[in-house]
């Protein structure tokens, strides 16, 4: 009888895992939807500024990052299913409320709530995989991550097509309806799967131990800059830059955004081949990735500063996407730099820094765009059509100056991270 109950609980957890993977698809999609996919549409319908739109994206990323740190510490205490129920409910509420609001401050606050909920899904999913497939953790996690990475792909051209067909409000409500359905199924399956809450354990001592590891901190800073630079393109200015500067159609620009997400998904699946190509040397990969990020920043300054043909713009974006596709490799590096008993927390810490970088990148882009929205020069040079502001090349040049400045720091910090792979 007991064996039967164990099998029933295991089967329930497996189905919860399947619907959690569906949720992760939409949490990943949400990273690129605001303001990237709906930048012009929200400006047109709500009259919000580029700075306010960037703040919506940054609120999601900051709260996602914070949730990684906090929930990474709490997940072992409360269990994966309980974390999923709480965080998934927040994500569902945010997904439904966002398209119903009009006030910019409320929209920013709701995106923050959505980010907290989204951040819980990955942690809960990892805990569930560890419980159900302890001997196949890496392979099962790889499959779920690949499905998750398809979210930003669909957040490009497919979602933009839906927005054009129904309007951005209804498109977001459609996503919210699917998310709510998935959460209802998870709630239905959850009885009997909740673990007892553990007590009497120190939560913060492992965190302080990892923060004292200077090598791990250098890795976190370097990868933070890599992800911040890429997602500044993917979730904030990429689609808008292709429309304003390269004069791509909305659909063509959206297709390029989906392509960038596809590159990241493919690179994550090909992590083993990348390691083999670099002869398992983690430090070589990190240095190469940091230099690619710096090259993308410099290339962007040249394209927008010299006003080169717009066709070069998407290839600048590809340079920044390539290093961002190596998160499993940075995760492996982080595991090897920290004590083995803190593997989960070390990866959560890496993810935390990555999303802090993404949020800082979005905030920086918003500040630059805000400066040009209020400048008389920008109004004369770029003008506006209807209520949609078209930014001049100088605005995007300045954003790439910021990216390049950060990338220099990323290269320097990468130099201080030691090699962890030992030849046998």
ZIRALIN-V145536 format. One record per residue. N is the residue number from 1. RES is the residue in one letter. PSI is psi in whole degrees, 0 to 359 (none if undefined). D_CENTER is the distance of its C-alpha to the mean C-alpha in Angstrom with 2 decimals. Layout:
N_RES_PSI_D_CENTER, N_RES_PSI_D_CENTER
This chain:
1_X_318_44.06, 2_X_320_41.52, 3_X_321_40.18, 4_X_316_39.84, 5_X_319_37.83, 6_X_318_35.50, 7_X_322_34.98, 8_X_315_34.36, 9_X_319_31.70, 10_X_319_30.07, 11_X_319_30.17, 12_X_316_28.69, 13_X_324_25.78, 14_X_316_25.24, 15_X_324_25.07, 16_X_319_22.77, 17_X_318_20.47, 18_X_316_20.71, 19_X_333_19.79, 20_X_324_16.96, 21_X_321_15.56, 22_X_319_16.09, 23_X_319_14.22, 24_X_328_11.15, 25_X_315_11.54, 26_X_330_11.45, 27_X_321_8.70, 28_X_320_6.39, 29_X_321_8.64, 30_X_339_8.41, 31_X_337_5.14, 32_X_357_7.64, 33_X_322_10.86, 34_X_123_11.73, 35_X_354_13.28, 36_X_298_12.68, 37_X_339_14.43, 38_X_23_16.91, 39_X_300_17.59, 40_X_323_21.26, 41_X_318_21.92, 42_X_325_21.05, 43_X_320_23.01, 44_X_318_25.85, 45_X_329_26.13, 46_X_344_25.30, 47_X_25_26.26, 48_X_155_23.28, 49_X_166_22.68, 50_X_325_19.85, 51_X_319_19.45, 52_X_321_19.21, 53_X_318_16.64, 54_X_325_14.46, 55_X_325_15.20, 56_X_316_13.93, 57_X_319_10.44, 58_X_323_10.79, 59_X_317_12.33, 60_X_313_9.49, 61_X_318_7.25, 62_X_314_10.54, 63_X_325_11.53, 64_X_315_8.56, 65_X_315_9.33, 66_X_321_12.95, 67_X_326_12.90, 68_X_317_11.79, 69_X_310_14.81, 70_X_310_17.23, 71_X_334_16.70, 72_X_325_16.61, 73_X_328_20.06, 74_X_343_21.25, 75_X_321_20.26, 76_X_338_23.31, 77_X_319_25.52, 78_X_343_24.63, 79_X_155_23.52, 80_X_318_20.68, 81_X_318_22.28, 82_X_318_23.02, 83_X_320_19.49, 84_X_319_18.34, 85_X_316_21.15, 86_X_306_20.36, 87_X_320_16.58, 88_X_325_16.88, 89_X_319_19.60, 90_X_318_17.60, 91_X_318_14.84, 92_X_314_17.82, 93_X_315_19.62, 94_X_321_16.88, 95_X_325_16.38, 96_X_322_20.17, 97_X_323_20.95, 98_X_310_18.65, 99_X_353_20.67, 100_X_350_23.90, 101_X_160_23.63, 102_X_335_24.72, 103_X_127_24.86, 104_X_320_22.08, 105_X_319_22.15, 106_X_322_21.92, 107_X_319_19.03, 108_X_316_17.11, 109_X_318_18.24, 110_X_324_17.28, 111_X_327_13.68, 112_X_316_13.75, 113_X_318_15.39, 114_X_321_12.98, 115_X_320_10.09, 116_X_314_12.60, 117_X_318_13.40, 118_X_321_10.06, 119_X_334_9.61, 120_X_333_13.10, 121_X_315_12.75, 122_X_317_11.29, 123_X_315_13.90, 124_X_319_16.58, 125_X_317_16.04, 126_X_319_16.46, 127_X_320_19.54, 128_X_318_20.97, 129_X_319_20.77, 130_X_325_22.52, 131_X_318_25.16, 132_X_322_25.86, 133_X_63_25.45, 134_X_330_26.17, 135_X_351_27.68, 136_X_33_25.04, 137_X_310_21.87, 138_X_314_20.26, 139_X_318_21.24, 140_X_319_20.28, 141_X_321_16.83, 142_X_319_16.44, 143_X_314_17.55, 144_X_323_15.25, 145_X_320_12.14, 146_X_316_13.59, 147_X_319_14.07, 148_X_318_10.54, 149_X_344_9.45, 150_X_343_12.22, 151_X_308_10.51, 152_X_331_8.95, 153_X_313_12.42, 154_X_341_14.18, 155_X_354_12.25, 156_X_247_14.14, 157_X_314_17.89, 158_X_314_18.51, 159_X_321_17.00, 160_X_322_18.58, 161_X_320_21.79, 162_X_320_21.70, 163_X_316_21.26, 164_X_329_24.23, 165_X_320_26.20, 166_X_344_25.76, 167_X_153_24.22, 168_X_328_20.78, 169_X_310_22.10, 170_X_327_23.37, 171_X_317_20.38, 172_X_323_18.20, 173_X_325_21.13, 174_X_317_21.22, 175_X_316_17.68, 176_X_324_18.80, 177_X_318_21.96, 178_X_316_20.42, 179_X_316_18.16, 180_X_322_21.34, 181_X_316_23.37, 182_X_318_21.19, 183_X_324_21.39, 184_X_319_25.15, 185_X_318_25.59, 186_X_317_23.76, 187_X_319_26.05, 188_X_324_29.02, 189_X_346_28.33, 190_X_330_27.53, 191_X_130_31.18, 192_X_349_32.30, 193_X_353_28.89, 194_X_127_28.24, 195_X_156_29.13, 196_X_141_31.33, 197_X_126_29.70, 198_X_147_30.46, 199_X_168_32.22, 200_X_18_33.60, 201_X_142_30.72, 202_X_127_29.42, 203_X_328_25.71, 204_X_343_25.29, 205_X_319_27.47, 206_X_324_24.98, 207_X_315_22.37, 208_X_325_25.04, 209_X_316_26.04, 210_X_322_22.67, 211_X_339_22.39, 212_X_352_25.84, 213_X_102_24.77, 214_X_325_24.66, 215_X_316_23.64, 216_X_322_20.56, 217_X_320_19.75, 218_X_319_20.21, 219_X_316_17.81, 220_X_318_15.12, 221_X_316_15.92, 222_X_314_15.99, 223_X_328_12.66, 224_X_318_11.20, 225_X_322_12.86, 226_X_311_11.78, 227_X_322_8.00, 228_X_320_9.06, 229_X_315_11.47, 230_X_314_9.67, 231_X_342_7.01, 232_X_325_10.25, 233_X_308_11.67, 234_X_319_9.35, 235_X_351_8.62, 236_X_295_11.81, 237_X_349_14.78, 238_X_304_14.70, 239_X_319_16.40, 240_X_320_18.61, 241_X_321_19.72, 242_X_326_20.73, 243_X_313_22.75, 244_X_314_24.29, 245_X_311_25.06, 246_X_350_25.21, 247_X_34_26.68, 248_X_152_24.76, 249_X_163_25.18, 250_X_322_22.42, 251_X_319_22.32, 252_X_319_22.42, 253_X_320_19.58, 254_X_323_17.47, 255_X_322_18.58, 256_X_323_17.38, 257_X_320_13.82, 258_X_323_14.08, 259_X_318_15.66, 260_X_317_12.92, 261_X_323_10.55, 262_X_323_13.73, 263_X_315_14.27, 264_X_316_11.15, 265_X_316_12.24, 266_X_319_15.74, 267_X_323_15.21, 268_X_322_13.65, 269_X_332_16.72, 270_X_24_18.93, 271_X_321_18.18, 272_X_319_21.82, 273_X_324_23.26, 274_X_316_21.42, 275_X_317_22.88, 276_X_319_26.24, 277_X_322_26.21, 278_X_16_25.77, 279_X_42_28.36, 280_X_9_26.03, 281_X_106_25.76, 282_X_322_22.42, 283_X_323_23.38, 284_X_320_24.13, 285_X_315_20.70, 286_X_317_19.09, 287_X_315_21.69, 288_X_316_21.29, 289_X_318_17.52, 290_X_322_18.18, 291_X_325_21.04, 292_X_320_19.12, 293_X_316_16.72, 294_X_320_19.98, 295_X_320_21.59, 296_X_321_18.98, 297_X_314_19.47, 298_X_318_23.23, 299_X_321_23.28, 300_X_320_21.58, 301_X_317_24.24, 302_X_315_26.93, 303_X_310_25.91, 304_X_327_25.54, 305_X_318_28.15, 306_X_357_30.75, 307_X_54_29.75, 308_X_167_29.79, 309_X_141_29.64, 310_X_338_26.50, 311_X_339_26.15, 312_X_340_24.85, 313_X_309_21.74, 314_X_332_19.56, 315_X_332_20.68, 316_X_318_19.50, 317_X_324_15.97, 318_X_320_16.48, 319_X_325_17.48, 320_X_336_14.16, 321_X_325_12.30, 322_X_310_14.68, 323_X_337_13.86, 324_X_351_10.08, 325_X_13_11.27, 326_X_29_13.03, 327_X_319_10.98, 328_X_327_13.90, 329_X_319_16.30, 330_X_324_14.93, 331_X_318_14.94, 332_X_317_18.52, 333_X_314_19.43, 334_X_320_18.35, 335_X_319_20.40, 336_X_341_23.35, 337_X_347_23.35, 338_X_162_23.65, 339_X_141_26.28, 340_X_332_25.90, 341_X_349_26.33, 342_X_33_23.07, 343_X_310_20.85, 344_X_314_18.57, 345_X_324_18.27, 346_X_321_17.80, 347_X_321_14.69, 348_X_322_13.39, 349_X_318_14.36, 350_X_316_12.54, 351_X_323_9.21, 352_X_310_10.45, 353_X_323_11.28, 354_X_316_8.11, 355_X_336_6.48, 356_X_317_10.01, 357_X_320_9.96, 358_X_317_7.18, 359_X_317_9.38, 360_X_320_12.46, 361_X_315_11.73, 362_X_320_11.48, 363_X_317_14.55, 364_X_316_16.39, 365_X_319_16.07, 366_X_321_17.30, 367_X_319_20.20, 368_X_314_21.27, 369_X_321_21.25, 370_X_322_23.11, 371_X_319_25.70, 372_X_335_26.48, 373_X_330_26.73, 374_X_1_29.50, 375_X_139_31.25, 376_X_326_34.43, 377_X_315_33.78, 378_X_321_30.58, 379_X_321_32.46, 380_X_320_35.19, 381_X_323_33.15, 382_X_321_30.53, 383_X_189_32.00, 384_X_151_30.44, 385_X_118_31.11, 386_X_232_31.57, 387_X_11_29.05, 388_X_122_26.23, 389_X_136_26.06, 390_X_116_25.97, 391_X_145_24.88, 392_X_164_27.10, 393_X_327_26.22, 394_X_329_26.76, 395_X_315_23.74, 396_X_327_21.40, 397_X_316_23.54, 398_X_324_23.02, 399_X_321_19.22, 400_X_336_19.61, 401_X_319_22.10, 402_X_314_19.53, 403_X_315_17.14, 404_X_318_20.25, 405_X_315_21.35, 406_X_319_18.17, 407_X_326_18.34, 408_X_316_21.94, 409_X_321_20.99, 410_X_319_18.49, 411_X_316_21.39, 412_X_314_23.82, 413_X_327_21.89, 414_X_329_21.26, 415_X_335_25.05, 416_X_356_25.65, 417_X_123_23.76, 418_X_158_26.52, 419_X_136_26.68, 420_X_341_26.50, 421_X_128_27.75, 422_X_129_31.53, 423_X_137_33.72, 424_X_none_35.95
